[in-house]
Amino acid sequence: MLGDGLAILAVPLLVLQLTGSPVALAGNLLYTCTIIGASVTMRSLRQVLVPRELLGRVTASWRLGGQAVTLIGAVLAGGTTALLGNDPRPVFAGAGCLTLLTAAAAWFAGLQKAPMTEIASQLGSRSPG
């Protein structure tokens, strides 16, 4: 499921670099919707898997890591765009390809081998709180 979400995230990034304004707007809307869906999924999974007494620490670590990666990505994307003559399209294409590569790597590294029935039964048997 996570791999599928990552693959869906790549589509709007690739569309953004290929087209003009109306399609770019639609691509941005699709990207925003998939980010929201991925965020809700990851947050829910974290709340189910992490023991309650560690949830605050894990959430803080997750946010710190996410903000650091966002900052690094923005600096790299801005610098790369400047080096390419202020043309952001190759940067968007690269981001889309990197996202697809990450989804494929996650899939082949083990997500496809996960015993879904066992995971579902474990998640269903845990009581919240």
VEXDO-532411 format. One record per residue (C-alpha): x, y, z; residue number from 0. Coordinates in steps of 0.25 Angstrom, whole numbers, m for minus. Example, Ala and Ser with C-alpha at 12.3 -4.5 7.8 and 13.67 -1.06 7.14 Angstrom:
<r><X>49</X><Y>m18</Y><Z>31</Z><i>0</i></r>
<r><X>55</X><Y>m4</Y><Z>29</Z><i>1</i></r>
! end
This chain:
<r><X>0</X><Y>0</Y><Z>0</Z><i>0</i></r>
<r><X>11</X><Y>10</Y><Z>3</Z><i>1</i></r>
<r><X>18</X><Y>6</Y><Z>m9</Z><i>2</i></r>
<r><X>6</X><Y>9</Y><Z>m17</Z><i>3</i></r>
<r><X>4</X><Y>22</Y><Z>m11</Z><i>4</i></r>
<r><X>19</X><Y>26</Y><Z>m14</Z><i>5</i></r>
<r><X>16</X><Y>22</Y><Z>m28</Z><i>6</i></r>
<r><X>4</X><Y>31</Y><Z>m29</Z><i>7</i></r>
<r><X>12</X><Y>42</Y><Z>m24</Z><i>8</i></r>
<r><X>21</X><Y>41</Y><Z>m35</Z><i>9</i></r>
<r><X>11</X><Y>43</Y><Z>m46</Z><i>10</i></r>
<r><X>7</X><Y>58</Y><Z>m43</Z><i>11</i></r>
<r><X>22</X><Y>62</Y><Z>m42</Z><i>12</i></r>
<r><X>25</X><Y>56</Y><Z>m56</Z><i>13</i></r>
<r><X>12</X><Y>63</Y><Z>m62</Z><i>14</i></r>
<r><X>16</X><Y>76</Y><Z>m56</Z><i>15</i></r>
<r><X>29</X><Y>76</Y><Z>m64</Z><i>16</i></r>
<r><X>22</X><Y>73</Y><Z>m77</Z><i>17</i></r>
<r><X>11</X><Y>83</Y><Z>m78</Z><i>18</i></r>
<r><X>6</X><Y>97</Y><Z>m77</Z><i>19</i></r>
<r><X>m2</X><Y>104</Y><Z>m67</Z><i>20</i></r>
<r><X>m16</X><Y>97</Y><Z>m66</Z><i>21</i></r>
<r><X>m10</X><Y>83</Y><Z>m66</Z><i>22</i></r>
<r><X>0</X><Y>87</Y><Z>m56</Z><i>23</i></r>
<r><X>m11</X><Y>92</Y><Z>m47</Z><i>24</i></r>
<r><X>m18</X><Y>79</Y><Z>m48</Z><i>25</i></r>
<r><X>m5</X><Y>71</Y><Z>m46</Z><i>26</i></r>
<r><X>m2</X><Y>80</Y><Z>m33</Z><i>27</i></r>
<r><X>m16</X><Y>77</Y><Z>m28</Z><i>28</i></r>
<r><X>m14</X><Y>62</Y><Z>m30</Z><i>29</i></r>
<r><X>0</X><Y>63</Y><Z>m23</Z><i>30</i></r>
<r><X>m7</X><Y>70</Y><Z>m11</Z><i>31</i></r>
<r><X>m18</X><Y>60</Y><Z>m10</Z><i>32</i></r>
<r><X>m8</X><Y>48</Y><Z>m10</Z><i>33</i></r>
<r><X>1</X><Y>55</Y><Z>0</Z><i>34</i></r>
<r><X>m11</X><Y>56</Y><Z>9</Z><i>35</i></r>
<r><X>m15</X><Y>42</Y><Z>7</Z><i>36</i></r>
<r><X>m1</X><Y>37</Y><Z>10</Z><i>37</i></r>
<r><X>0</X><Y>46</Y><Z>22</Z><i>38</i></r>
<r><X>m12</X><Y>40</Y><Z>28</Z><i>39</i></r>
<r><X>m8</X><Y>26</Y><Z>25</Z><i>40</i></r>
<r><X>6</X><Y>28</Y><Z>31</Z><i>41</i></r>
<r><X>0</X><Y>35</Y><Z>43</Z><i>42</i></r>
<r><X>m10</X><Y>24</Y><Z>46</Z><i>43</i></r>
<r><X>0</X><Y>13</Y><Z>44</Z><i>44</i></r>
<r><X>10</X><Y>20</Y><Z>54</Z><i>45</i></r>
<r><X>m1</X><Y>21</Y><Z>64</Z><i>46</i></r>
<r><X>m5</X><Y>6</Y><Z>63</Z><i>47</i></r>
<r><X>10</X><Y>1</Y><Z>63</Z><i>48</i></r>
<r><X>17</X><Y>10</Y><Z>73</Z><i>49</i></r>
<r><X>14</X><Y>7</Y><Z>88</Z><i>50</i></r>
<r><X>6</X><Y>19</Y><Z>94</Z><i>51</i></r>
<r><X>18</X><Y>23</Y><Z>104</Z><i>52</i></r>
<r><X>27</X><Y>25</Y><Z>92</Z><i>53</i></r>
<r><X>17</X><Y>31</Y><Z>82</Z><i>54</i></r>
<r><X>21</X><Y>46</Y><Z>86</Z><i>55</i></r>
<r><X>36</X><Y>43</Y><Z>84</Z><i>56</i></r>
<r><X>34</X><Y>35</Y><Z>71</Z><i>57</i></r>
<r><X>25</X><Y>46</Y><Z>65</Z><i>58</i></r>
<r><X>35</X><Y>57</Y><Z>69</Z><i>59</i></r>
<r><X>46</X><Y>49</Y><Z>62</Z><i>60</i></r>
<r><X>38</X><Y>47</Y><Z>50</Z><i>61</i></r>
<r><X>34</X><Y>62</Y><Z>49</Z><i>62</i></r>
<r><X>49</X><Y>66</Y><Z>51</Z><i>63</i></r>
<r><X>53</X><Y>57</Y><Z>40</Z><i>64</i></r>
<r><X>43</X><Y>61</Y><Z>31</Z><i>65</i></r>
<r><X>46</X><Y>76</Y><Z>33</Z><i>66</i></r>
<r><X>61</X><Y>74</Y><Z>31</Z><i>67</i></r>
<r><X>58</X><Y>66</Y><Z>18</Z><i>68</i></r>
<r><X>49</X><Y>77</Y><Z>13</Z><i>69</i></r>
<r><X>59</X><Y>87</Y><Z>15</Z><i>70</i></r>
<r><X>70</X><Y>79</Y><Z>9</Z><i>71</i></r>
<r><X>61</X><Y>76</Y><Z>m3</Z><i>72</i></r>
<r><X>57</X><Y>91</Y><Z>m5</Z><i>73</i></r>
<r><X>72</X><Y>95</Y><Z>m5</Z><i>74</i></r>
<r><X>76</X><Y>85</Y><Z>m15</Z><i>75</i></r>
<r><X>64</X><Y>87</Y><Z>m24</Z><i>76</i></r>
<r><X>67</X><Y>102</Y><Z>m24</Z><i>77</i></r>
<r><X>81</X><Y>101</Y><Z>m27</Z><i>78</i></r>
<r><X>79</X><Y>90</Y><Z>m38</Z><i>79</i></r>
<r><X>68</X><Y>99</Y><Z>m44</Z><i>80</i></r>
<r><X>78</X><Y>111</Y><Z>m44</Z><i>81</i></r>
<r><X>89</X><Y>103</Y><Z>m50</Z><i>82</i></r>
<r><X>79</X><Y>99</Y><Z>m61</Z><i>83</i></r>
<r><X>76</X><Y>113</Y><Z>m65</Z><i>84</i></r>
<r><X>64</X><Y>115</Y><Z>m56</Z><i>85</i></r>
<r><X>57</X><Y>103</Y><Z>m63</Z><i>86</i></r>
<r><X>50</X><Y>95</Y><Z>m52</Z><i>87</i></r>
<r><X>44</X><Y>85</Y><Z>m62</Z><i>88</i></r>
<r><X>56</X><Y>75</Y><Z>m61</Z><i>89</i></r>
<r><X>56</X><Y>77</Y><Z>m46</Z><i>90</i></r>
<r><X>41</X><Y>72</Y><Z>m45</Z><i>91</i></r>
<r><X>44</X><Y>61</Y><Z>m55</Z><i>92</i></r>
<r><X>56</X><Y>57</Y><Z>m46</Z><i>93</i></r>
<r><X>47</X><Y>57</Y><Z>m33</Z><i>94</i></r>
<r><X>37</X><Y>49</Y><Z>m40</Z><i>95</i></r>
<r><X>47</X><Y>38</Y><Z>m45</Z><i>96</i></r>
<r><X>53</X><Y>38</Y><Z>m31</Z><i>97</i></r>
<r><X>39</X><Y>36</Y><Z>m25</Z><i>98</i></r>
<r><X>37</X><Y>24</Y><Z>m34</Z><i>99</i></r>
<r><X>50</X><Y>18</Y><Z>m31</Z><i>100</i></r>
<r><X>48</X><Y>19</Y><Z>m16</Z><i>101</i></r>
<r><X>34</X><Y>12</Y><Z>m18</Z><i>102</i></r>
<r><X>40</X><Y>1</Y><Z>m26</Z><i>103</i></r>
<r><X>52</X><Y>m1</Y><Z>m16</Z><i>104</i></r>
<r><X>42</X><Y>m1</Y><Z>m5</Z><i>105</i></r>
<r><X>34</X><Y>m11</Y><Z>m12</Z><i>106</i></r>
<r><X>45</X><Y>m20</Y><Z>m16</Z><i>107</i></r>
<r><X>52</X><Y>m19</Y><Z>m3</Z><i>108</i></r>
<r><X>41</X><Y>m26</Y><Z>5</Z><i>109</i></r>
<r><X>27</X><Y>m19</Y><Z>4</Z><i>110</i></r>
<r><X>23</X><Y>m29</Y><Z>m7</Z><i>111</i></r>
<r><X>27</X><Y>m41</Y><Z>2</Z><i>112</i></r>
<r><X>19</X><Y>m36</Y><Z>15</Z><i>113</i></r>
<r><X>9</X><Y>m46</Y><Z>19</Z><i>114</i></r>
<r><X>m3</X><Y>m37</Y><Z>18</Z><i>115</i></r>
<r><X>m13</X><Y>m47</Y><Z>26</Z><i>116</i></r>
<r><X>m3</X><Y>m48</Y><Z>37</Z><i>117</i></r>
<r><X>m1</X><Y>m32</Y><Z>38</Z><i>118</i></r>
<r><X>m16</X><Y>m30</Y><Z>37</Z><i>119</i></r>
<r><X>m19</X><Y>m40</Y><Z>48</Z><i>120</i></r>
<r><X>m8</X><Y>m33</Y><Z>57</Z><i>121</i></r>
<r><X>m14</X><Y>m19</Y><Z>54</Z><i>122</i></r>
<r><X>m28</X><Y>m23</Y><Z>56</Z><i>123</i></r>
<r><X>m25</X><Y>m30</Y><Z>70</Z><i>124</i></r>
<r><X>m18</X><Y>m18</Y><Z>76</Z><i>125</i></r>
<r><X>m26</X><Y>m9</Y><Z>84</Z><i>126</i></r>
<r><X>m24</X><Y>6</Y><Z>83</Z><i>127</i></r>
<r><X>m19</X><Y>13</Y><Z>95</Z><i>128</i></r>
! end
